[in-house]
Amino acid sequence: MDTTDVYDYVITGAGTAGCVLAARLTEDPQVTVLLLEAGRGDRHPFIHVPAGFAKLTGSKYDWGHTSVPQKHCHDRIIPLAQGKVLGGGGSINAQVFTRGAHEDYDEWAAKFGCDGWSYEEIKKYFLRAECNERLSAPHHGTDGPIGVSDLVNPHPLSKAWVQAGQEYGLPYNSDFNGDSQFGVGYYQTTTKNGRRCSAAVGYLGPARGRPNLTIKTRVTAARIVLDGTRATGVEYLEGGIRKIAKTTREVLVTSGAYGSPKLLQLSGIGNGNDLTAAGVPVRHELAGVGRNLHDHCDLDIIYELREYQSMDRLNQIRPGTAKAGLEYLAFRKGPLASTIVEGGAFSFGKAKESIPDLQFHFLPAAGVEQGIAAMRPGYGATLNSYFVRPQSRGSVRLASADPTVHPLVDPNFLATDFDVEASIEGVKQSREIMSQPSMAKHIKAEHLAGGKALRTKDDYVDFVRSHGRTSYHPVGTCAMGTDRNAVVGPDLKVHGLEGLRVADSSVMPRLVSSNTQFPTIMIAEKAADMITGG
Ligand SMILES: Cc1cc2nc3c(=O)[nH]c(=O)nc-3n(C[C@H](O)[C@H](O)[C@H](O)COP(=O)(O)OP(=O)(O)OC[C@H]3O[C@@H](n4cnc5c(N)ncnc54)[C@H](O)[C@@H]3O)c2cc1C
């Protein structure tokens, strides 16, 4: 064991939340911070060119997690991409800017005992983070570290899709983060001047030169060091050597919804049975660690196109590819400036609630993400849907006491009949939107993965169980709240311990009704305020 450096705060994971916290805490020059990240730096151009998203799932910047066989999905093992790079998920994600429904946060406060987290109370953190190029008060910020932009030049197919959504009956919505998510339109994106704006870019970028901030990449946090009930440091692996960083104030766990419960469990903090099964001595029994995992279960349909060349051509070497590269380099415009996930919608499905329960993403391309079929020969487009408030709950458990071994991740997709019905409704609405005149004229054929026609209820049930996949929004595994399954309190301190907080997507007690990056940024912003007494 090598020795020991001392910092005021050690942060375990330089993903979305970790970068926000490191930047905010080191604004005070008296405070020292060590930021530990298992992945590499974020210099690769595919990370920064918005369309580079198509190259990142399944790459060396992805942890390569897979699920355990999914009991309710024909025992399939499903890839679960998560960012392993400075910026975490924010460096490999689709850059869709959504914040969820106001009611999501009101529910955290009212139902889960998360005092201080109602929408009116957390809204200022959303606004503080945001630098929106078009929208402003009351719903948007214009001075924050994260750039939010309109699509530079929506693809003609995306325009047709947004019109098809209106023909289907959805109102046009020019701001999914305003009064209501309901409707169809174009997603705004977390980009600035035609480049990805992750928390590593927007927050950490300006902080990187500070003498009070030490950043280490390619190091693995292996264990939280406990002295009785107080966290006093972090043991980590650097080049195969175990080292310890001590803290004078707090350890801040920001390793994501799979990594944060894993780190607590490696430290002996968690469900006693789970720890014993993995050979880890129990230091602090906390039943909810690694439980309550939930994620949006995504269903994709691919469409073969008639005349249009969709963005698939960027994956094929042609003269047009070089032209796109030059256009991007010269003007930050053209197809490479697109985040590809361009069209969006929120609609009402099965749930009898006052807010939408289905979300859609339209991509004028096929084969963009790992595991999604490409269209060859020919060109394709993709429409995916998911039910935004799933009932199914899974878990993250240690496979081994070795910190370098991936945990057992069980999203337990489609474990309830309700989730199955709601997912089917999303697929049905997808097909109806695509059959509207503005879109139908571009479609040569619908390609359902597996190739079976969808006619009967059984066909649909089989389709969603055969093809449901992650939408990359795992949360809930270190849930905030006050009941016996809660892991952290509303102050994000781990129940029963001192000097230890979790402050990332894992603390969401219930998944928000949208993508999860900005909600995670909000959590980290509020955490920084609570830590500094701001
Ligand atoms: C492919 C993909 C597409 C997505 N698309 C969107 C989108 O379009 N819009 C949106 O809003 N959200 C999207 N998301 C979700 C969003 O990116 C995440 O919700 C968000 O990044 C979660 O932030 P986090 O800080 O909780 O975790 P992460 O950002 O995952 O950060 C955790 C960090 O901790 C590091 N880490 C883990 N374990 C250790 C360890 N033991 N030691 C050291 N470091 C460790 C990881 O490498 C990672 O960098 C997407 C995510 C993915 C993966």
PDBQT file of the ligand as one rigid body, heavy atoms in Angstrom, charges set to zero:
ROOT
HETATM    1  C1  LIG A 601     -25.332   6.101 -24.085  1.00  0.00    +0.000 C 
HETATM    2  C2  LIG A 601     -26.046   7.069 -23.176  1.00  0.00    +0.000 A 
HETATM    3  C3  LIG A 601     -26.972   7.964 -23.707  1.00  0.00    +0.000 A 
HETATM    4  C4  LIG A 601     -27.644   8.855 -22.867  1.00  0.00    +0.000 A 
HETATM    5  N1  LIG A 601     -28.411   9.844 -23.432  1.00  0.00    +0.000 NA
HETATM    6  C5  LIG A 601     -28.880  10.842 -22.628  1.00  0.00    +0.000 A 
HETATM    7  C6  LIG A 601     -29.477  11.988 -23.193  1.00  0.00    +0.000 A 
HETATM    8  O1  LIG A 601     -29.548  12.140 -24.414  1.00  0.00    +0.000 OA
HETATM    9  N2  LIG A 601     -29.945  12.944 -22.356  1.00  0.00    +0.000 N 
HETATM   10  C7  LIG A 601     -29.856  12.827 -20.999  1.00  0.00    +0.000 A 
HETATM   11  O2  LIG A 601     -30.350  13.698 -20.273  1.00  0.00    +0.000 OA
HETATM   12  N3  LIG A 601     -29.289  11.735 -20.434  1.00  0.00    +0.000 NA
HETATM   13  C8  LIG A 601     -28.754  10.789 -21.213  1.00  0.00    +0.000 A 
HETATM   14  N4  LIG A 601     -28.092   9.733 -20.658  1.00  0.00    +0.000 N 
HETATM   15  C9  LIG A 601     -28.057   9.629 -19.187  1.00  0.00    +0.000 C 
HETATM   16  C10 LIG A 601     -27.064  10.566 -18.513  1.00  0.00    +0.000 C 
HETATM   17  O3  LIG A 601     -25.862  10.672 -19.231  1.00  0.00    +0.000 OA
HETATM   18  C11 LIG A 601     -26.821  10.021 -17.093  1.00  0.00    +0.000 C 
HETATM   19  O4  LIG A 601     -28.057  10.039 -16.396  1.00  0.00    +0.000 OA
HETATM   20  C12 LIG A 601     -25.827  10.829 -16.289  1.00  0.00    +0.000 C 
HETATM   21  O5  LIG A 601     -24.577  10.888 -16.929  1.00  0.00    +0.000 OA
HETATM   22  C13 LIG A 601     -25.677  10.194 -14.892  1.00  0.00    +0.000 C 
HETATM   23  O6  LIG A 601     -24.711  10.927 -14.168  1.00  0.00    +0.000 OA
HETATM   24  P1  LIG A 601     -23.958  10.292 -12.931  1.00  0.00    +0.000 P 
HETATM   25  O7  LIG A 601     -23.001  11.336 -12.467  1.00  0.00    +0.000 OA
HETATM   26  O8  LIG A 601     -24.942   9.758 -11.985  1.00  0.00    +0.000 OA
HETATM   27  O9  LIG A 601     -23.171   9.032 -13.511  1.00  0.00    +0.000 OA
HETATM   28  P2  LIG A 601     -22.082   8.972 -14.669  1.00  0.00    +0.000 P 
HETATM   29  O10 LIG A 601     -22.184  10.154 -15.560  1.00  0.00    +0.000 OA
HETATM   30  O11 LIG A 601     -22.189   7.625 -15.257  1.00  0.00    +0.000 OA
HETATM   31  O12 LIG A 601     -20.712   9.120 -13.876  1.00  0.00    +0.000 OA
HETATM   32  C14 LIG A 601     -20.160   8.140 -13.044  1.00  0.00    +0.000 C 
HETATM   33  C15 LIG A 601     -18.650   8.210 -13.222  1.00  0.00    +0.000 C 
HETATM   34  O13 LIG A 601     -18.026   7.460 -12.204  1.00  0.00    +0.000 OA
HETATM   35  C16 LIG A 601     -16.976   6.717 -12.771  1.00  0.00    +0.000 C 
HETATM   36  N5  LIG A 601     -16.762   5.572 -11.890  1.00  0.00    +0.000 N 
HETATM   37  C17 LIG A 601     -17.589   4.534 -11.648  1.00  0.00    +0.000 A 
HETATM   38  N6  LIG A 601     -17.060   3.704 -10.744  1.00  0.00    +0.000 NA
HETATM   39  C18 LIG A 601     -15.864   4.236 -10.395  1.00  0.00    +0.000 A 
HETATM   40  C19 LIG A 601     -14.847   3.848  -9.501  1.00  0.00    +0.000 A 
HETATM   41  N7  LIG A 601     -14.962   2.739  -8.749  1.00  0.00    +0.000 N 
HETATM   42  N8  LIG A 601     -13.734   4.613  -9.398  1.00  0.00    +0.000 NA
HETATM   43  C20 LIG A 601     -13.600   5.737 -10.137  1.00  0.00    +0.000 A 
HETATM   44  N9  LIG A 601     -14.541   6.161 -11.006  1.00  0.00    +0.000 NA
HETATM   45  C21 LIG A 601     -15.666   5.420 -11.128  1.00  0.00    +0.000 A 
HETATM   46  C22 LIG A 601     -17.485   6.360 -14.149  1.00  0.00    +0.000 C 
HETATM   47  O14 LIG A 601     -16.447   5.989 -15.015  1.00  0.00    +0.000 OA
HETATM   48  C23 LIG A 601     -18.187   7.633 -14.549  1.00  0.00    +0.000 C 
HETATM   49  O15 LIG A 601     -17.321   8.543 -15.187  1.00  0.00    +0.000 OA
HETATM   50  C24 LIG A 601     -27.422   8.824 -21.466  1.00  0.00    +0.000 A 
HETATM   51  C25 LIG A 601     -26.502   7.919 -20.925  1.00  0.00    +0.000 A 
HETATM   52  C26 LIG A 601     -25.809   7.051 -21.767  1.00  0.00    +0.000 A 
HETATM   53  C27 LIG A 601     -24.818   6.087 -21.156  1.00  0.00    +0.000 C 
ENDROOT
TORSDOF 0
